[in-house]
Amino acid sequence: MNGYDDGGQPGRVRVKSARQVALRTLIRAEEDDAYVDRALRAEAQGLDSREHQLARTLVYAAVQRRATLAWWIEELTDRRAHDLDVQVRVPIELGLVQLAFLDRIPAHAAVDESVNLAKSISNRGGDRMVNAVLRRVVRDGLPALPSDETPRGAAVVHSVPRWLAERWFAELGPDAARALLARCNEPAERAIRVNTLHATVDEVERSLGVAAHRDEELPEALVLDEAVDLESTAEWDLGAIVPQARGAMLAARMLAPEPGETVLDLCAAPGGKTSHLAALMGGGAGITAVEQHEGRAAALRRTLDRLGAGDARVVVGDALKPPAALRGKVDAILLDPPCAALGTLQRQPDVRWRATPESIDALSELQERMVNAALPLLAPGGRILYSVCSIGPQESDEVLSRTQATVESRRTVLPHVDHTDGFEYALLRQ
């Protein structure tokens, strides 16, 4: 559960403003098919940090718990949730989020402010329905959810598309699938990588002044025990810290680049893994980072400069058509292709609703082509680390079985087991 104070009292967070931002964000995301993080960024300008955190919590919970909220709405109204006008449904969803998942907001505040939200956007008496539904919940409690013993029930309880619940039940077995699904709705880990080009882990841990713990396998990792506005810290300004899940940090460690090697990072933006490679090599010399989009490549260049990896070369190019001049000359390649990102459901709320079996099939074909395009670049004895922040054989086993690569080692990182973002890794040779 997440706790927030009611904003009606002086000196406390102004929750009404946060709720209005959440309302506008959710409606904009639905009507414009916008990613919620981008819509929230646009709508939340000017909020102070506590209001922004509440707005973000409301938005992310409403999106993550969409299927659960729809079940409750349909039980409470005897109508299909998506048959309701969005100007009525979204205030109900926000009210249910507060009543069900936020334990320090009083019920009366959750109801009253949700009714006010409906009044502010609906001229057809939608506030009366919002009021009736939410007051029924306060009086009688939330309708019972189905059992998660089956994929159909699990899809409602853990709020994912039914096809995904069915797929994970089949691939992992019911018990592991339920554990993974439950983990996908818990807060993501607060992990940072200390940029050892600019600071030591001891220095950062002391200067941040926040309780944290370390990872024996990843000596540059710190997992923070409380939320920190990292971009407002001196460590951020110095380029000494990088927000990065421990699952993602494994990529550079598994590729294990050595100083003096020629290293290629394909699909390199936004640069977290590229800068990690540079830190392990003592600087950016020898690294070529490829990014297809010019704007993202320019941002990547700025990131590498800020993090002390300015000697790395940034190239605008297509991973399917990597630099011909590097053919047969690369010692180590990091290939982190586009993927369904099913390992990141904790931190990317709308990924679960955007992915489809068909889109994953298309991504799998693209991933196969990228591996085969990268193989000719390897020098004798060279290696590729294939990395996707997704889960399942469609983007791992099935891809690798269709390539010309030899798989030297494999690793799967699962959120409910490893308590970080999910990844599929494979170290490949020609």
Secondary structure, DSSP 8 states (H G I E B T S, - for coil): -B----TTSTTS--HHHHHHHHHHHHHHHHHHT--HHHHHHHHTTT--HHHHHHHHHHHHHHHHTHHHHHHHHHHHHSS-GGGS-HHHHHHHHHHHHHHHHBTTS-HHHHHHHHHHHHHHH-SSSHHHHHHHHHHHHHHH-------TTSHHHHHHHTT--HHHHHHHHHHH-HHHHHHHHHHTTS----EEEE-TTT--HHHHHHHH---EEEETTEEEEEEESS---GGGSHHHHTT-EEE--HHHHHHHHHH---TT--EEEES-TT-HHHHHHHHHHTSSTTEEEEESSHHHHHHHHHHHHHTT-TTSEEEE--TTS--GGGTTTEEEEEE------GGGTTT-TTHHHH--HHHHHHHHHHHHHHHHHHGGGEEEEEEEEEEES--SGGGTHHHHHTSS-EEEEEEEE-HHHHSS--EEEEEEE-
